[in-house]
Amino acid sequence: MSRQPSVSWPPRPGLLEKWSGPGPRYTSYPTAPVWSDDFGVAEAEAATQRAASRTGEPLAVYVHVPFCERRCLFCGCTVNIQAGRWRASKGDAFLEALEAEAARLEEAFGGRRPATQIHLGGGTPTWLSPDQLRRLMTAVTAAFPPLDHAEISVEVDPRVTTPDHVAALSEMGFRRISLGVQDTDEGVQQAIHRGQTCEQTADLIEAFRDAGVDGVNLDLIYGLPRQGQATWAATLDAVAVWRPDRLAVYGYAHVPWLKPHQRSLEDRDLPDAALRTALFAAACEHLDQGGYQLIGLDHFALPDDALARGLADGSLHRNFMGYTTMHADEMVALGPSAISDVGGAFLQNARETGAWTEAALAGRPATTRGHLRSPDDDVRRAAIGDLMCRMALDLDDLEERFSVTDLGERFAGAWQALCGLEADGLCTVTERRVTVEPAGRLFLRHLAMPFDAYLESTTPDRQGQEQAGRFSQTL
């Protein structure tokens, strides 16, 4: 298939620096800081009951496995560090609670609901043994049987994933794996408390491909301690050899007010803003020259990958698991900290493994926070989704979908705020339509912010201190 228009590199001088600032990733709208801690069990049960009325509608399913053998200092995920002789028993206790949660959800939804997507994340799912992973999938697929075309994927860590894991995951139908690489340089890895050799990564990718797993995703992170142009170039060269189908190139999110362990990185030569931007630009240019297509935000894919095809034909979708072509209107999530999107509401489980376990074994929702969306929330959520997935927003289409007639007036301030992005060539704005230009795919967060009614300001290049304290840097 033909490639979508490519971003020209290098971009106009100063463009990346100008639009670098704090902002949401919009994996949800409204974003998590808006959600309420008063949203609990009763609200979760009501949302699930509403979702249960959609009998037979497929769901996306996410399972959060919280355990890791050691903590990577850059990590912002909810993890439980467990190693040593108690590992097997901790895994069994987790699975007992997960089985109870899956059984409760099956009953709450009024029976089995098909799944169009099942993803195991973490933490480190392959921290569990192969037999424990089989037990996990038995529980999940009993409640949410995957459709024939469902995408079944898992995050794996080369440092703990064995040949037996590879065989078991292939047998269970996993056809997409995600590996965190972050950076291949030994000095960077020492600084972030992660020891992962190129040989480990290469061998695991080869093993999965030999076992019939035909989708390989890699994660890289720029902005880490001790990164430089030369070390980063070596990382990009290694990636070129491995030739993954997809890549995510994330900016390191330094949020020590949320993750106190990150404070230890502040004295380890974090790149300044100029170097951080240069590293991202180098990755984009390298991937563009290697034939990868910029999907949006920080995601890249080969032209024959499903994401690239979805961008071309309009079937791209976005949920808490990221970009996908496996569309489902609702998503159910299991495990500590996991977030469901059902019945017009976001429901987040207790972050602490112990609190989640207690609720699951007691047969009640583990929800400790969430948000019930308003009609205006849903319209704005769809507008943001169209920009991030369709690369366009058409007010006539949106008004028809939601049976409203006031969007020109409702979004007047957003239209005005987009003028600055249009002047920089990131979008084209007409009276009733916004079209994202190829370069604008890097700045989708900024294109979305004017439609966010909860932000302090609708001017995306003048975010206040409140946003700086709540959100990571966009680039």
C-alpha positions in Angstrom: 0.0 0.0 0.0 1.1 3.6 -0.5 2.6 5.5 2.4 0.8 8.3 4.0 2.4 11.7 3.6 5.6 11.9 5.7 6.7 14.6 8.1 9.6 16.6 6.6 12.7 16.5 8.8 14.2 18.5 10.2 11.0 20.5 11.2 11.0 24.2 11.0 13.5 25.6 13.5 12.0 26.1 16.9 8.7 24.2 16.2 9.4 21.3 18.6 10.6 23.7 21.3 7.6 26.0 20.9 5.0 23.3 21.4 6.8 21.5 24.2 4.9 21.9 27.5 2.7 20.1 30.0 -0.4 18.5 28.7 -2.6 15.3 28.9 -2.1 12.3 26.7 -5.9 11.9 26.3 -6.0 8.2 26.8 -9.4 9.3 28.3 -11.5 12.3 28.3 -12.1 13.7 30.8 -8.6 13.0 32.0 -7.7 11.2 35.3 -7.1 14.4 37.4 -10.8 15.3 36.9 -12.0 12.0 38.3 -13.4 11.8 41.8 -12.4 9.7 44.8 -16.0 9.7 45.9 -16.8 7.5 42.9 -16.9 4.0 44.5 -18.7 0.7 44.6 -22.3 1.9 44.2 -21.4 4.0 41.2 -19.4 1.1 39.7 -22.3 -1.3 40.1 -24.7 1.2 38.4 -22.3 1.7 35.5 -21.8 -2.1 35.0 -25.6 -2.5 35.1 -26.0 0.0 32.3 -23.3 -1.8 30.3 -25.0 -5.1 30.9 -28.0 -3.9 28.9 -25.9 -4.0 25.7 -26.2 -7.8 25.6 -23.8 -9.5 23.2 -21.8 -6.3 22.4 -18.0 -7.1 22.3 -15.7 -5.6 24.8 -12.0 -4.8 25.0 -10.4 -6.5 28.0 -7.3 -5.4 29.9 -5.6 -7.3 32.7 -3.0 -5.5 34.9 -0.4 -7.8 36.4 1.3 -5.6 39.0 4.5 -7.6 39.7 8.1 -6.9 38.7 11.3 -8.4 40.0 12.9 -5.0 40.3 12.0 -1.3 39.9 13.1 0.7 36.9 13.6 4.2 38.2 11.9 5.9 35.2 8.7 3.8 35.7 5.4 5.5 36.2 3.3 2.4 36.3 1.6 0.8 39.3 3.9 -2.0 40.3 4.5 -4.4 43.2 8.2 -5.5 43.5 8.4 -9.2 44.3 11.3 -11.6 43.9 12.7 -14.6 45.5 11.1 -17.7 47.1 7.7 -16.1 47.7 7.2 -15.4 44.0 5.1 -18.5 43.2 2.8 -18.1 46.2 2.3 -14.3 45.5 1.3 -15.2 41.9 -1.1 -17.8 43.0 -2.8 -15.4 45.5 -3.1 -12.8 42.7 -4.7 -15.4 40.4 -7.2 -16.4 43.0 -8.4 -12.8 43.3 -8.3 -12.4 39.5 -10.5 -15.5 39.0 -13.0 -14.1 41.5 -13.0 -10.7 39.8 -13.6 -12.3 36.4 -16.4 -14.5 37.7 -18.1 -11.4 39.3 -17.8 -9.4 36.1 -19.3 -12.2 34.1 -22.3 -12.4 36.4 -22.6 -8.6 36.5 -22.7 -8.4 32.7 -25.4 -11.0 32.6 -23.2 -13.7 31.1 -20.2 -14.1 28.8 -19.4 -11.2 26.6 -17.2 -11.6 23.6 -13.8 -9.8 23.5 -12.4 -8.1 20.4 -9.1 -7.3 22.2 -7.3 -8.9 25.2 -4.2 -7.3 26.5 -2.0 -8.3 29.5 0.0 -5.3 30.9 1.8 -4.4 34.0 4.1 -4.6 35.8 5.5 -7.6 34.0 3.0 -10.3 32.9 5.8 -12.8 32.3 6.7 -12.4 36.0 4.1 -15.1 36.3 5.1 -18.6 35.3 3.8 -20.2 32.1 1.4 -22.3 34.0 0.2 -19.3 35.9 -0.3 -17.4 32.7 -2.4 -20.3 31.4 -4.5 -20.1 34.6 -5.0 -16.4 34.1 -6.1 -16.8 30.5 -8.5 -19.6 31.4 -10.2 -17.3 33.8 -10.3 -14.3 31.5 -11.5 -16.1 28.4 -14.2 -18.0 30.4 -15.8 -14.7 31.1 -14.8 -12.9 27.9 -14.3 -15.4 25.0 -12.2 -13.8 22.3 -13.7 -13.4 18.8 -12.0 -15.2 16.0 -10.4 -12.0 14.8 -9.5 -10.7 18.3 -6.1 -9.3 19.0 -4.5 -11.0 21.9 -1.3 -9.2 23.1 1.0 -9.1 26.1 3.9 -7.0 27.5 7.0 -9.1 28.0 10.4 -8.4 29.7 13.4 -10.1 28.1 15.1 -10.4 31.5 12.5 -12.8 32.9 10.8 -14.3 29.8 11.9 -17.9 29.1 11.5 -20.2 26.2 8.7 -21.9 28.1 6.9 -18.5 28.3 7.3 -18.1 24.5 5.8 -21.5 23.8 3.0 -21.1 26.2 2.0 -17.6 25.0 2.1 -18.8 21.4 -0.1 -21.8 22.3 -2.6 -19.6 24.0 -3.1 -17.5 20.9 -1.0 -14.4 21.6 0.0 -12.8 18.3 1.4 -9.5 19.4 4.1 -8.7 22.0 5.4 -5.5 23.4 8.9 -5.1 24.7 10.3 -2.3 26.7 13.8 -1.4 25.4 14.0 2.3 26.4 17.7 2.6 25.5 20.4 0.1 24.7 23.3 2.1 26.2 24.8 0.4 29.3 25.4 3.7 31.1 21.8 4.8 30.6 20.6 1.5 31.8 22.7 1.7 34.9 21.3 5.1 35.7 17.7 3.9 35.4 18.3 0.6 37.2 17.7 -1.6 34.2 20.1 -4.2 32.8 18.9 -5.5 29.5 21.4 -6.5 26.8 20.9 -6.2 23.0 21.4 -9.9 22.8 18.5 -10.6 25.2 16.2 -8.3 23.3 17.2 -9.7 19.9 17.0 -13.3 21.0 13.5 -12.9 22.4 12.2 -11.1 19.3 13.6 -14.0 17.2 12.1 -16.6 19.5 8.6 -15.1 19.3 8.8 -14.7 15.6 9.9 -18.4 15.2 6.9 -19.3 17.4 4.4 -17.6 15.0 4.0 -14.3 16.9 3.7 -11.9 14.0 3.4 -8.6 15.7 6.4 -7.0 17.6 6.1 -3.6 19.4 9.1 -1.9 20.9 9.1 1.0 23.4 11.9 3.6 23.5 12.2 6.5 25.9 14.0 9.8 25.3 14.9 12.2 28.1 16.6 9.6 30.3 19.7 10.3 32.4 23.0 10.1 30.5 21.5 10.0 27.1 23.4 11.7 24.4 23.3 12.0 20.6 25.8 9.2 20.1 24.3 6.7 22.5 20.8 7.4 21.2 22.0 6.9 17.6 23.3 3.5 18.6 20.0 2.6 20.1 18.2 3.6 16.9 20.6 1.6 14.8 19.9 -1.5 16.9 16.2 -1.0 16.5 16.7 -0.8 12.7 18.2 -4.3 12.8 15.4 -5.7 14.9 12.8 -4.2 12.5 9.7 -4.2 14.9 6.3 -3.7 13.3 5.5 -0.8 15.6 7.3 1.6 17.9 6.3 3.9 20.6 8.9 6.7 21.3 7.9 8.2 24.7 9.3 11.2 26.4 10.4 10.4 29.9 7.6 11.6 32.2 9.3 13.0 35.3 6.5 13.2 37.8 8.2 12.7 41.3 5.1 14.2 43.0 3.3 11.1 41.8 6.3 8.6 41.8 8.7 9.6 44.6 11.3 7.0 43.4 12.0 9.2 40.4 13.6 11.8 42.5 16.8 9.7 42.5 17.2 10.5 38.8 17.5 14.2 39.3 21.2 14.1 40.1 22.0 11.7 37.2 22.4 14.0 34.3 18.9 14.3 32.9 19.0 15.9 29.4 18.1 19.5 29.3 15.1 20.7 27.1 17.3 21.3 24.0 18.9 17.8 24.1 15.6 16.2 24.9 14.0 17.8 21.9 17.0 16.9 19.7 16.7 13.2 20.7 13.1 13.1 19.8 13.8 14.7 16.4 16.6 12.2 15.8 14.2 9.3 16.4 11.6 10.7 14.2 14.0 11.3 11.3 15.6 7.9 11.7 12.3 6.1 11.7 11.0 8.1 8.7 14.1 7.2 6.8 13.6 3.6 7.8 10.2 3.5 6.2 8.1 3.9 9.3 4.9 5.9 9.2 4.0 8.4 12.0 0.6 7.3 13.2 0.1 10.0 15.8 1.6 11.3 19.1 4.7 9.2 19.5 3.6 6.0 17.7 5.1 4.7 14.5 4.3 1.7 12.3 5.5 0.0 9.1 3.2 0.7 6.1 1.7 -2.8 6.1 0.9 -2.8 9.8 -2.7 -2.7 10.9 -2.2 0.7 12.5 -1.0 2.2 9.3 -3.9 0.6 7.4 -6.3 1.8 10.1 -5.0 5.4 9.7 -5.6 5.2 6.0 -9.1 3.8 6.0 -10.4 5.6 9.1 -10.7 2.5 11.4 -8.1 3.6 13.9 -9.4 3.6 17.5 -7.9 4.7 20.8 -8.5 3.4 24.3 -6.6 3.0 27.6 -4.3 0.4 25.8 -3.3 2.9 23.1 -4.0 2.9 19.4 -5.7 -0.1 18.0 -7.9 -1.2 15.0 -9.9 -3.6 17.3 -12.8 -1.3 18.0 -15.0 -1.8 21.0 -17.3 0.9 22.5 -16.6 -0.3 26.1 -13.6 -1.8 27.9 -13.4 -3.8 31.1 -10.2 -4.0 33.1 -9.1 -6.4 35.8 -6.4 -6.2 38.4 -5.1 -3.5 40.8 -5.2 0.1 39.4 -6.9 -1.1 36.2 -9.4 1.3 34.5 -12.7 0.2 32.9 -14.7 2.3 30.5 -18.3 1.0 30.8 -21.8 2.4 31.1 -20.7 5.9 30.3 -18.2 6.0 33.2 -14.5 5.4 34.0 -13.9 3.1 37.0 -10.5 2.7 38.5 -9.6 -0.2 40.8 -7.7 0.3 44.0 -4.0 0.7 43.3 -2.7 -1.3 46.2 -2.6 -5.0 45.5 -3.9 -5.9 49.0 -6.9 -3.6 48.8 -7.8 -4.9 45.3 -7.4 -8.5 46.5 -9.6 -8.0 49.5 -12.4 -6.5 47.3 -12.1 -9.1 44.6 -12.3 -12.1 47.1 -15.3 -10.5 48.8 -17.1 -10.4 45.5 -17.5 -6.6 45.2 -16.0 -4.0 42.8 -12.6 -2.7 43.8 -13.4 0.7 42.4 -12.0 3.6 44.4 -12.3 6.5 42.0 -13.9 7.3 38.7 -16.0 9.7 36.6 -19.6 9.6 35.2 -19.4 11.4 31.9 -21.9 14.1 31.0 -23.4 14.5 27.5 -20.9 17.4 26.9 -18.1 15.1 28.0 -19.0 12.6 25.4 -19.2 15.1 22.6 -15.8 16.6 23.5 -14.4 13.1 23.9 -15.5 12.2 20.4 -14.0 15.4 19.0 -10.7 14.6 20.6 -10.9 11.0 19.4 -11.6 12.2 15.8 -8.5 14.4 15.9 -6.3 11.7 17.3 -7.6 8.8 15.1 -9.2 10.3 12.0 -6.8 13.2 11.8 -9.8 15.4 11.2 -12.8 16.9 13.0 -16.0 17.6 11.0 -18.6 19.5 13.0 -21.4 18.4 10.7 -20.6 14.8 11.2 -20.2 15.2 14.9 -23.6 17.0 15.2 -25.3 14.2 13.3 -23.7 11.5 15.5 -24.8 13.2 18.8 -28.1 14.8 17.5 -27.0 18.3 18.5 -26.9 21.6 16.6 -24.7 24.0 18.6 -21.2 22.8 18.1 -20.1 25.9 16.1 -21.0 28.0 19.1 -19.8 25.5 21.7 -16.4 25.1 20.1 -15.9 28.8 19.1 -13.2 29.3 21.6 -11.4 26.1 20.5 -11.6 27.2 16.9 -9.9 30.5 17.9 -7.2 28.7 19.9 -6.3 26.5 16.9 -5.2 29.6 14.9 -1.7 29.4 16.4 -1.3 25.8 15.4 -2.6 26.5 11.9 -0.1 29.3 11.5 2.7 26.8 12.3 1.3 24.4 9.6 0.1 21.8 12.1 -3.6 21.9 11.0 -5.9 23.5 8.5 -9.1 25.1 9.9 -12.2 26.0 8.0 -15.5 27.2 9.3 -16.7 23.6 10.2 -13.7 21.4 9.9 -10.2 20.9 11.3 -7.7 18.8 9.3 -4.5 17.6 10.9 -1.5 18.1 8.7 1.2 15.5 8.6 3.5 17.5 11.0 0.5 17.9 13.3 0.5 14.2 14.2 3.4 15.0 16.5 1.3 17.6 18.3 -2.1 15.9 18.7 -2.1 16.7 22.4 -2.0 20.4 21.6 -4.7 20.1 19.0 -6.9 18.3 21.5 -6.4 20.7 24.4 -8.6 23.5 23.1 -11.6 21.1 23.3 -10.8 20.2 27.0 -13.4 22.0 29.1 -11.5 21.1 32.3 -8.2 22.7 31.5 -7.3 26.0 33.1 -7.0 27.7 29.7 -8.0 26.9 26.1 -4.8 28.4 24.8 -2.5 25.4 24.4 0.8 27.3 24.5 0.0 29.1 27.8 -0.8 26.4 30.3 -0.7 27.5 33.9 1.1 26.1 36.9 -1.8 23.7 37.6 -1.3 21.9 34.4 2.5 21.8 34.9 1.9 20.0 38.2 -0.6 17.5 36.8 0.7 16.5 33.4 4.0 15.4 31.8 5.7 17.2 28.9 4.2 16.7 25.5 7.5 16.4 23.8 
